[in-house]
Amino acid sequence: MITEQQRRVYDFIRAYINIHGVSPSYAEIAKGLSLTARSNIHRIVHKIYKAGMISIKSKRFRSIRIADKSVQTISAL
């Protein structure tokens, strides 16, 4: 499971992608959630990634994608 802060970051990422069509940068996430350190955002985003809720292409700008688990859910039935 994820923490409340991780849920806030995840929800922000989802909303940002829905509004802008691209994923937010770490700086935009920090600013949007009134957090100061981008290093904390990096840590939180990677914990969300390890939880399987997002995918990230390394060394690519704006590469966060929401993981679509609908196929996994259907195939498990």
TIPA-618491 format. One record per residue: z negated, x negated, y negated of N, C-alpha, C in turn; residue number from 1; residue in three letters. Coordinates in Angstrom, 3 decimals. Layout:
+----------+----------+----------+----------+----------+----------+----------+----------+----------+-----+-----+
!     n_c3 !     n_c1 !     n_c2 !    ca_c3 !    ca_c1 !    ca_c2 !     c_c3 !     c_c1 !     c_c2 !   n ! res !
+----------+----------+----------+----------+----------+----------+----------+----------+----------+-----+-----+
!        Z !        X !        Y !        Z !        X !        Y !        Z !        X !        Y ! NUM ! ALA !
...
+----------+----------+----------+----------+----------+----------+----------+----------+----------+-----+-----+
END
This chain:
+----------+----------+----------+----------+----------+----------+----------+----------+----------+-----+-----+
!     n_c3 !     n_c1 !     n_c2 !    ca_c3 !    ca_c1 !    ca_c2 !     c_c3 !     c_c1 !     c_c2 !   n ! res !
+----------+----------+----------+----------+----------+----------+----------+----------+----------+-----+-----+
!    0.000 !   -0.837 !    1.181 !    0.000 !    0.000 !    0.000 !    0.000 !   -0.884 !   -1.248 !   1 ! MET !
!    0.337 !   -0.270 !   -2.360 !    0.393 !   -1.020 !   -3.606 !   -0.721 !   -0.558 !   -4.538 !   2 ! ILE !
!   -1.055 !   -1.423 !   -5.492 !   -2.113 !   -1.113 !   -6.443 !   -1.585 !   -0.200 !   -7.546 !   3 ! THR !
!   -2.502 !    0.299 !   -8.360 !   -2.120 !    1.160 !   -9.479 !   -1.223 !    0.409 !  -10.468 !   4 ! GLU !
!   -1.542 !   -0.852 !  -10.735 !   -0.717 !   -1.639 !  -11.656 !    0.682 !   -1.870 !  -11.081 !   5 ! GLN !
!    0.765 !   -2.134 !   -9.793 !    2.068 !   -2.299 !   -9.154 !    2.856 !   -0.993 !   -9.206 !   6 ! GLN !
!    2.185 !    0.140 !   -9.045 !    2.841 !    1.444 !   -9.134 !    3.383 !    1.669 !  -10.543 !   7 ! ARG !
!    2.621 !    1.273 !  -11.569 !    3.089 !    1.420 !  -12.953 !    4.351 !    0.601 !  -13.183 !   8 ! ARG !
!    4.368 !   -0.629 !  -12.675 !    5.541 !   -1.494 !  -12.840 !    6.723 !   -0.896 !  -12.083 !   9 ! VAL !
!    6.508 !   -0.452 !  -10.867 !    7.575 !    0.161 !  -10.068 !    8.144 !    1.396 !  -10.775 !  10 ! TYR !
!    7.269 !    2.261 !  -11.269 !    7.722 !    3.461 !  -11.978 !    8.492 !    3.098 !  -13.243 !  11 ! ASP !
!    8.050 !    2.065 !  -13.947 !    8.764 !    1.621 !  -15.141 !   10.165 !    1.134 !  -14.774 !  12 ! PHE !
!   10.259 !    0.352 !  -13.714 !   11.563 !   -0.165 !  -13.278 !   12.496 !    1.005 !  -12.931 !  13 ! ILE !
!   11.999 !    1.965 !  -12.172 !   12.825 !    3.132 !  -11.806 !   13.297 !    3.892 !  -13.039 !  14 ! ARG !
!   12.392 !    4.150 !  -13.965 !   12.748 !    4.886 !  -15.175 !   13.751 !    4.101 !  -16.019 !  15 ! ALA !
!   13.545 !    2.807 !  -16.137 !   14.438 !    1.966 !  -16.942 !   15.854 !    1.980 !  -16.354 !  16 ! TYR !
!   15.950 !    1.858 !  -15.047 !   17.264 !    1.876 !  -14.392 !   17.939 !    3.238 !  -14.597 !  17 ! ILE !
!   17.167 !    4.317 !  -14.478 !   17.736 !    5.656 !  -14.680 !   18.253 !    5.839 !  -16.105 !  18 ! ASN !
!   17.562 !    5.295 !  -17.091 !   17.953 !    5.463 !  -18.489 !   19.091 !    4.530 !  -18.885 !  19 ! ILE !
!   18.970 !    3.239 !  -18.510 !   19.896 !    2.219 !  -18.999 !   20.990 !    1.824 !  -18.008 !  20 ! HIS !
!   20.833 !    2.161 !  -16.753 !   21.846 !    1.817 !  -15.756 !   21.772 !    0.397 !  -15.236 !  21 ! GLY !
!   20.852 !   -0.387 !  -15.750 !   20.618 !   -1.761 !  -15.285 !   19.115 !   -1.964 !  -15.154 !  22 ! VAL !
!   18.731 !   -2.966 !  -14.382 !   17.306 !   -3.223 !  -14.228 !   16.751 !   -3.960 !  -15.443 !  23 ! SER !
!   15.464 !   -3.799 !  -15.706 !   14.859 !   -4.471 !  -16.853 !   14.569 !   -5.936 !  -16.552 !  24 ! PRO !
!   14.505 !   -6.733 !  -17.599 !   14.059 !   -8.116 !  -17.453 !   12.534 !   -8.108 !  -17.376 !  25 ! SER !
!   11.958 !   -9.230 !  -16.986 !   10.496 !   -9.316 !  -16.940 !    9.906 !   -9.114 !  -18.325 !  26 ! TYR !
!   10.566 !   -9.628 !  -19.352 !   10.087 !   -9.461 !  -20.729 !   10.092 !   -7.988 !  -21.129 !  27 ! ALA !
!   11.128 !   -7.256 !  -20.731 !   11.200 !   -5.831 !  -21.050 !   10.130 !   -5.035 !  -20.307 !  28 ! GLU !
!    9.848 !   -5.412 !  -19.077 !    8.777 !   -4.751 !  -18.328 !    7.440 !   -5.009 !  -19.024 !  29 ! ILE !
!    7.192 !   -6.265 !  -19.384 !    5.936 !   -6.617 !  -20.052 !    5.786 !   -5.851 !  -21.364 !  30 ! ALA !
!    6.832 !   -5.805 !  -22.155 !    6.779 !   -5.105 !  -23.435 !    6.598 !   -3.602 !  -23.224 !  31 ! LYS !
!    7.316 !   -3.038 !  -22.278 !    7.236 !   -1.608 !  -22.015 !    5.876 !   -1.160 !  -21.521 !  32 ! GLY !
!    5.157 !   -2.047 !  -20.855 !    3.839 !   -1.700 !  -20.324 !    2.701 !   -2.330 !  -21.128 !  33 ! LEU !
!    3.036 !   -2.921 !  -22.273 !    2.051 !   -3.568 !  -23.155 !    1.254 !   -4.656 !  -22.439 !  34 ! SER !
!    1.944 !   -5.440 !  -21.635 !    1.336 !   -6.587 !  -20.976 !    1.828 !   -7.843 !  -21.676 !  35 ! LEU !
!    1.042 !   -8.911 !  -21.632 !    1.399 !  -10.087 !  -22.416 !    2.087 !  -11.188 !  -21.634 !  36 ! THR !
!    1.740 !  -11.381 !  -20.388 !    2.248 !  -12.531 !  -19.645 !    3.376 !  -12.135 !  -18.685 !  37 ! ALA !
!    4.544 !  -12.733 !  -18.890 !    5.661 !  -12.471 !  -17.978 !    5.378 !  -13.021 !  -16.584 !  38 ! ARG !
!    4.539 !  -14.044 !  -16.498 !    4.207 !  -14.589 !  -15.178 !    3.474 !  -13.545 !  -14.336 !  39 ! SER !
!    2.652 !  -12.717 !  -14.964 !    1.992 !  -11.633 !  -14.230 !    3.006 !  -10.610 !  -13.753 !  40 ! ASN !
!    4.002 !  -10.308 !  -14.580 !    5.057 !   -9.377 !  -14.187 !    5.805 !   -9.939 !  -12.984 !  41 ! ILE !
!    6.114 !  -11.228 !  -13.031 !    6.812 !  -11.881 !  -11.913 !    6.006 !  -11.722 !  -10.624 !  42 ! HIS !
!    4.719 !  -11.963 !  -10.698 !    3.847 !  -11.846 !   -9.528 !    3.830 !  -10.410 !   -9.010 !  43 ! ARG !
!    3.691 !   -9.445 !   -9.905 !    3.632 !   -8.039 !   -9.517 !    4.960 !   -7.595 !   -8.905 !  44 ! ILE !
!    6.072 !   -7.965 !   -9.531 !    7.389 !   -7.573 !   -9.032 !    7.610 !   -8.134 !   -7.626 !  45 ! VAL !
!    7.185 !   -9.359 !   -7.386 !    7.382 !   -9.939 !   -6.059 !    6.467 !   -9.312 !   -5.011 !  46 ! HIS !
!    5.322 !   -8.819 !   -5.419 !    4.485 !   -8.074 !   -4.463 !    5.135 !   -6.737 !   -4.114 !  47 ! LYS !
!    5.754 !   -6.099 !   -5.106 !    6.484 !   -4.852 !   -4.843 !    7.671 !   -5.134 !   -3.920 !  48 ! ILE !
!    8.325 !   -6.258 !   -4.140 !    9.437 !   -6.679 !   -3.280 !    8.956 !   -6.873 !   -1.840 !  49 ! TYR !
!    7.827 !   -7.548 !   -1.678 !    7.286 !   -7.780 !   -0.333 !    6.868 !   -6.478 !    0.341 !  50 ! LYS !
!    6.526 !   -5.470 !   -0.457 !    6.175 !   -4.159 !    0.096 !    7.419 !   -3.383 !    0.512 !  51 ! ALA !
!    8.614 !   -3.905 !    0.171 !    9.864 !   -3.280 !    0.586 !   10.347 !   -2.160 !   -0.317 !  52 ! GLY !
!    9.781 !   -2.056 !   -1.507 !   10.149 !   -0.963 !   -2.400 !   11.327 !   -1.295 !   -3.311 !  53 ! MET !
!   11.590 !   -2.584 !   -3.489 !   12.719 !   -3.029 !   -4.306 !   13.410 !   -4.183 !   -3.598 !  54 ! ILE !
!   14.617 !   -4.477 !   -4.048 !   15.306 !   -5.686 !   -3.587 !   15.618 !   -6.523 !   -4.818 !  55 ! SER !
!   15.671 !   -7.830 !   -4.610 !   15.931 !   -8.766 !   -5.698 !   16.913 !   -9.819 !   -5.199 !  56 ! ILE !
!   17.947 !  -10.079 !   -5.980 !   18.842 !  -11.192 !   -5.679 !   18.334 !  -12.383 !   -6.466 !  57 ! LYS !
!   17.992 !  -13.441 !   -5.771 !   17.398 !  -14.583 !   -6.447 !   18.383 !  -15.254 !   -7.399 !  58 ! SER !
!   17.816 !  -15.752 !   -8.480 !   18.554 !  -16.494 !   -9.505 !   19.650 !  -15.664 !  -10.167 !  59 ! LYS !
!   19.451 !  -14.364 !  -10.238 !   20.407 !  -13.467 !  -10.901 !   19.641 !  -12.640 !  -11.919 !  60 ! ARG !
!   20.190 !  -12.519 !  -13.104 !   19.576 !  -11.755 !  -14.170 !   19.781 !  -10.266 !  -13.905 !  61 ! PHE !
!   18.761 !   -9.468 !  -14.124 !   18.803 !   -8.012 !  -13.935 !   19.247 !   -7.638 !  -12.515 !  62 ! ARG !
!   18.617 !   -8.255 !  -11.535 !   19.044 !   -8.034 !  -10.151 !   18.071 !   -7.175 !   -9.344 !  63 ! SER !
!   17.106 !   -6.553 !   -9.997 !   16.162 !   -5.694 !   -9.287 !   16.852 !   -4.378 !   -8.952 !  64 ! ILE !
!   16.743 !   -3.957 !   -7.710 !   17.298 !   -2.683 !   -7.264 !   16.213 !   -1.922 !   -6.505 !  65 ! ARG !
!   16.206 !   -0.627 !   -6.664 !   15.270 !    0.218 !   -5.918 !   15.773 !    0.297 !   -4.484 !  66 ! ILE !
!   14.884 !    0.039 !   -3.534 !   15.267 !    0.085 !   -2.121 !   15.435 !    1.539 !   -1.689 !  67 ! ALA !
!   16.565 !    1.831 !   -1.075 !   16.844 !    3.176 !   -0.590 !   16.389 !    3.256 !    0.852 !  68 ! ASP !
!   15.287 !    3.929 !    1.068 !   14.732 !    4.030 !    2.417 !   15.186 !    5.281 !    3.141 !  69 ! LYS !
!   16.077 !    6.073 !    2.533 !   16.490 !    7.318 !    3.154 !   17.194 !    7.078 !    4.491 !  70 ! SER !
!   17.991 !    6.040 !    4.586 !   18.684 !    5.729 !    5.838 !   17.668 !    5.319 !    6.909 !  71 ! VAL !
!   16.672 !    4.514 !    6.520 !   15.644 !    4.109 !    7.471 !   14.860 !    5.313 !    7.961 !  72 ! GLN !
!   14.578 !    6.257 !    7.066 !   13.811 !    7.449 !    7.436 !   14.608 !    8.314 !    8.403 !  73 ! THR !
!   15.881 !    8.503 !    8.131 !   16.728 !    9.332 !    8.988 !   16.897 !    8.692 !   10.363 !  74 ! ILE !
!   17.113 !    7.384 !   10.393 !   17.345 !    6.724 !   11.673 !   16.078 !    6.659 !   12.527 !  75 ! SER !
!   14.910 !    6.806 !   11.904 !   13.653 !    6.783 !   12.656 !   13.380 !    8.106 !   13.353 !  76 ! ALA !
!   14.102 !    9.157 !   12.972 !   13.854 !   10.480 !   13.575 !   14.417 !   10.598 !   14.958 !  77 ! LEU !
+----------+----------+----------+----------+----------+----------+----------+----------+----------+-----+-----+
END
